[in-house]
């Protein structure tokens, strides 16, 4: 039996025209980037319960500030292999890849949390280009130790420089997310 639009209207059901992310996208985000959308929803509920009178922008700023601290610490710690002269190139590359992966994941969570705070569907295909932008920005911040090396600074400078770069990227991603989602909500 075919379901017609008249039959759907008569039952009061509404067909969703939402453009959801496909299963491949969901599985890629889950398995390769370890992105848990349930965790995104839990964090948003938590910040809303901690600051019930705050606006979405104020709530987003709480998340950005919290993650900036974590980004600073993570950015600094994840580049320690660069300081070990005995560490081979494989170990250094693994440290770079691991650091970039962790920072990327943190930033992906942040942008989805902010989207959700502003009432946007984190399952919508519109999030995909936003997530790709976050991946690119996170990768750029992970290259800070190499910049320190190219500038011929003391290798110890890579630790605070990496922390500052990671924190700065978090602030930029968060501010841009607020700007985008405020505009899309209006």
C-alpha positions in Angstrom: 0.0 0.0 0.0 1.4 3.4 -1.0 1.4 6.2 1.5 0.2 9.4 -0.1 0.7 12.9 1.2 -3.1 13.1 1.7 -3.0 10.0 3.9 -0.1 11.5 5.9 -2.0 14.8 6.3 -5.2 13.0 7.4 -3.3 11.2 10.2 -1.7 14.4 11.4 1.8 13.0 10.8 4.4 15.4 9.4 7.1 14.1 7.1 10.5 15.3 8.1 12.5 17.1 5.5 15.5 17.5 7.7 18.8 16.8 6.0 20.3 14.4 8.5 23.9 13.2 8.3 24.1 9.7 6.8 25.3 6.6 8.5 28.7 6.8 6.9 29.2 10.3 8.4 28.0 9.1 11.8 30.2 6.1 11.8 33.2 8.1 10.6 32.8 10.6 13.3 32.3 7.9 15.9 35.1 5.5 14.9 37.8 7.7 13.4 37.3 10.9 15.4 35.8 9.3 18.6 33.0 11.8 18.5 30.1 10.9 20.9 27.0 13.0 20.2 25.5 11.7 23.4 28.4 13.2 25.3 27.8 16.5 23.5 24.2 16.5 24.7 25.2 15.6 28.2 27.8 18.5 28.5 25.2 21.0 27.2 22.7 19.8 29.7 25.3 20.0 32.4 26.3 23.6 31.6 22.6 24.6 31.4 22.0 23.1 34.8 25.0 24.9 36.3 24.1 28.3 34.9 20.3 28.2 34.4 19.8 31.9 33.9 22.6 32.4 31.3 22.0 33.1 27.7 23.2 30.7 25.0 26.2 33.0 24.4 27.1 33.1 28.1 26.8 29.3 28.3 29.0 29.0 25.2 31.6 31.3 26.8 31.7 29.0 29.8 32.4 26.0 27.5 35.1 28.0 25.6 36.9 29.1 28.7 36.9 25.7 30.2 38.2 24.2 27.0 40.8 26.9 26.5 42.4 25.8 29.8 42.4 22.2 28.7 43.7 23.2 25.2 46.6 25.0 26.8 47.6 22.1 29.0 47.0 19.5 26.2 48.9 21.6 23.6 51.9 21.9 25.9 52.0 18.3 27.1 51.4 16.7 23.7 54.5 18.3 22.2 56.9 16.9 24.8 58.3 14.3 22.4 59.8 17.2 20.4 62.1 18.0 23.3 63.6 14.5 23.5 66.7 14.3 21.3 66.8 10.6 21.7 63.2 10.2 20.4 63.2 9.1 16.8 61.2 10.6 14.0 58.6 8.0 14.4 58.0 8.9 18.0 57.9 12.6 17.2 55.5 12.0 14.3 53.3 9.9 16.6 53.3 12.7 19.1 52.3 15.2 16.5 49.5 13.0 15.1 48.2 12.1 18.6 48.3 15.7 19.7 46.5 16.9 16.5 43.9 14.1 17.0 43.2 15.0 20.6 43.0 18.8 19.9 40.7 18.2 16.9 38.4 16.1 18.9 38.2 18.7 21.7 37.3 21.4 19.1 34.7 19.2 17.4 33.0 18.7 20.6 33.1 22.4 21.3 31.5 23.5 18.1 28.7 20.9 18.4 28.1 21.9 22.0 27.8 25.6 20.9 25.5 24.6 18.0 23.2 22.7 20.4 23.2 25.6 22.9 21.9 27.8 20.1 19.2 25.3 19.2 20.8 23.8 16.1 20.5 20.1 15.3 23.9 18.4 15.6 22.6 15.7 13.3 22.0 18.1 10.4 24.2 18.0 7.3 24.9 21.7 7.8 27.3 20.8 10.6 29.7 18.9 8.3 31.3 21.9 6.6 31.6 23.5 10.1 33.3 20.4 11.4 35.7 20.3 8.4 36.7 23.9 9.2 37.4 22.9 12.8 39.6 20.0 11.6 41.7 22.3 9.5 42.1 24.9 12.3 43.1 22.2 14.8 45.7 20.8 12.5 47.3 24.2 12.0 47.7 24.7 15.7 49.3 21.3 16.1 52.2 22.5 13.8 53.4 25.0 16.4 56.5 23.0 17.4 57.6 22.9 13.8 57.2 26.7 13.6 59.4 27.1 16.7 62.0 24.8 15.1 61.9 26.8 11.9 62.4 30.1 13.8 65.4 28.4 15.5 64.1 29.2 18.9 65.0 27.2 22.0 63.1 23.9 21.7 61.7 24.5 25.2 59.7 27.3 23.7 57.6 24.7 21.9 55.9 23.8 25.2 54.3 27.2 26.0 54.0 28.1 22.3 52.0 25.0 21.7 49.8 25.6 24.7 49.2 29.2 23.7 48.5 28.2 20.1 46.0 25.5 21.1 44.2 27.8 23.5 44.1 30.6 20.9 42.6 28.2 18.3 40.0 27.2 20.9 39.1 30.9 21.5 38.8 31.6 17.8 36.7 28.5 17.0 34.4 29.3 19.9 34.0 32.9 19.0 33.3 32.0 15.3 30.8 29.4 16.4 29.0 31.9 18.5 29.0 34.4 15.6 27.7 31.8 13.1 25.0 30.2 15.3 23.8 33.6 16.5 23.4 34.7 12.9 21.6 31.4 11.9 19.3 31.7 14.9 18.3 35.3 14.1 
